[in-house]
């Protein structure tokens, strides 16, 4: 099971690092949009929408990567003072009782929304906008699946760390073995 968890972490790491490059592309495209608008008094709706699409992809698909790095928002008033065993237990319980309902709700709520978009092959409402909006909407349940997998990895890691009293209680603490945090 540990290798399963490590494979999930590795896959999320690859995805997260690829999305980092998409962030750079988003900045470049935004710069091009501004130059086109103010220097040449022109622009294209599809180019403007592409920034929104890239932002959505980065935000949604990198959520599991951020969770794996333990860089997500955490109210750690008590957590930071805990020993490794208690942190492992908190991570295990958090993955089971907080993350699981979140990804489950995300899938349930988005399923019909995405299915309706696919049924009409929805595209942009704007003339000249990007086609295949249904593909972008499909990222919503995909995000839930990625969070499910990363949560499973965290739960397994927390379980094994608590059981073996290992120092690897939180994601990202064994950076030599797992890469840059994962």
NUFI-324736 format. One record per residue (C-alpha): residue in one letter; x, y, z. Coordinates in steps of 0.02 Angstrom, whole numbers. Each point is the difference from the previous one (the first is absolute). Layout:
BEGIN
{'a',{X,Y,Z}}
...
# end
This chain:
BEGIN
{'x',{0,0,0}}
{'x',{145,118,29}}
{'x',{54,-14,-181}}
{'x',{-180,39,-53}}
{'x',{6,157,105}}
{'x',{170,47,-72}}
{'x',{-65,-24,-178}}
{'x',{-147,116,35}}
{'x',{120,128,70}}
{'x',{116,-17,-149}}
{'x',{-142,21,-125}}
{'x',{-63,155,90}}
{'x',{177,68,4}}
{'x',{18,-19,-189}}
{'x',{-169,83,-27}}
{'x',{39,141,121}}
{'x',{168,38,-80}}
{'x',{-79,1,-174}}
{'x',{-133,120,63}}
{'x',{136,116,65}}
{'x',{52,25,-181}}
{'x',{-180,36,-46}}
{'x',{4,141,127}}
{'x',{147,77,-92}}
{'x',{-92,-16,-165}}
{'x',{-151,84,80}}
{'x',{107,150,48}}
{'x',{72,10,-176}}
{'x',{-172,-9,-82}}
{'x',{-65,134,118}}
{'x',{146,111,-51}}
{'x',{-40,-30,-184}}
{'x',{-183,45,29}}
{'x',{48,164,84}}
{'x',{124,45,-137}}
{'x',{-126,-40,-136}}
{'x',{-135,102,84}}
{'x',{99,156,45}}
{'x',{133,4,-136}}
{'x',{-100,-64,-148}}
{'x',{-180,30,56}}
{'x',{-48,-180,-40}}
{'x',{-31,-163,87}}
{'x',{-80,-169,-14}}
{'x',{-130,-72,116}}
{'x',{71,-175,-15}}
{'x',{168,64,62}}
{'x',{-81,84,149}}
{'x',{-101,-155,39}}
{'x',{158,-105,-10}}
{'x',{67,90,153}}
{'x',{-158,-46,96}}
{'x',{15,-180,-58}}
{'x',{184,-9,51}}
{'x',{-41,77,169}}
{'x',{-138,-128,26}}
{'x',{115,-143,-47}}
{'x',{138,59,115}}
{'x',{-116,31,146}}
{'x',{-101,-159,-16}}
{'x',{131,-126,-52}}
{'x',{135,63,118}}
{'x',{-112,-18,153}}
{'x',{55,-180,29}}
{'x',{182,46,-33}}
{'x',{-11,139,130}}
{'x',{-82,-119,123}}
{'x',{140,-126,-29}}
{'x',{131,133,37}}
{'x',{-93,46,160}}
{'x',{-10,179,-66}}
{'x',{-188,15,9}}
{'x',{-85,118,121}}
{'x',{3,-73,174}}
{'x',{-51,74,166}}
{'x',{146,-71,95}}
{'x',{-15,79,171}}
{'x',{11,-172,80}}
{'x',{71,-102,-145}}
{'x',{172,83,-4}}
{'x',{32,-46,182}}
{'x',{-46,-183,-21}}
{'x',{126,-140,-11}}
{'x',{14,-104,-160}}
{'x',{-118,-136,62}}
{'x',{-140,122,41}}
{'x',{26,91,-166}}
{'x',{-18,-167,-89}}
{'x',{-163,-32,91}}
{'x',{-66,174,-41}}
{'x',{46,-25,-184}}
{'x',{-84,-170,-3}}
{'x',{-160,64,81}}
{'x',{1,158,-106}}
{'x',{14,-101,-160}}
{'x',{-140,-117,54}}
{'x',{-124,121,78}}
{'x',{33,168,-85}}
{'x',{77,-35,-170}}
{'x',{-109,-150,-42}}
{'x',{-166,94,16}}
{'x',{75,143,-101}}
{'x',{52,-102,-151}}
{'x',{-160,-103,11}}
{'x',{-108,157,1}}
{'x',{102,73,-143}}
{'x',{-33,-153,-107}}
{'x',{-185,-10,43}}
{'x',{-34,184,-29}}
{'x',{102,15,-159}}
{'x',{-54,-161,-87}}
{'x',{-164,62,-75}}
{'x',{77,170,-37}}
{'x',{140,-79,-100}}
{'x',{-115,-128,-81}}
{'x',{-117,138,-60}}
{'x',{148,92,-74}}
{'x',{58,-157,-90}}
{'x',{-175,-36,-66}}
{'x',{0,161,-101}}
{'x',{188,11,-27}}
{'x',{-5,169,84}}
{'x',{116,136,-62}}
{'x',{29,181,45}}
{'x',{-149,117,1}}
{'x',{108,135,-78}}
{'x',{19,13,-188}}
{'x',{180,-47,-37}}
{'x',{20,-84,169}}
{'x',{77,-169,34}}
{'x',{-94,-155,-52}}
{'x',{-15,-157,107}}
{'x',{-47,80,165}}
{'x',{-62,-173,49}}
{'x',{181,-56,11}}
{'x',{42,138,123}}
{'x',{-152,-43,105}}
{'x',{60,-181,5}}
{'x',{146,60,105}}
{'x',{-118,21,148}}
{'x',{-30,-187,31}}
{'x',{180,-35,-51}}
{'x',{55,115,141}}
{'x',{-107,-101,119}}
{'x',{82,-161,-58}}
{'x',{174,74,20}}
{'x',{-45,59,176}}
{'x',{-70,-172,38}}
{'x',{163,-81,-53}}
{'x',{109,124,94}}
{'x',{-112,-18,153}}
{'x',{19,-187,-11}}
{'x',{187,21,-9}}
{'x',{-4,113,152}}
{'x',{-112,-119,95}}
{'x',{116,-146,-39}}
{'x',{153,101,47}}
{'x',{-81,57,160}}
{'x',{-54,-177,41}}
{'x',{173,-74,-29}}
{'x',{86,143,90}}
{'x',{-113,-15,152}}
{'x',{15,-188,0}}
{'x',{189,-5,-15}}
{'x',{29,159,99}}
{'x',{99,62,-150}}
{'x',{52,181,-15}}
{'x',{-85,10,-171}}
{'x',{-167,54,69}}
{'x',{-36,143,-116}}
{'x',{14,17,-186}}
{'x',{162,78,-55}}
{'x',{105,-42,152}}
{'x',{108,-131,-86}}
{'x',{55,107,-146}}
{'x',{152,-105,-44}}
{'x',{-106,-154,-32}}
{'x',{-152,81,-74}}
{'x',{72,143,-103}}
{'x',{-39,181,31}}
{'x',{-129,-28,134}}
{'x',{-100,-142,-75}}
# end
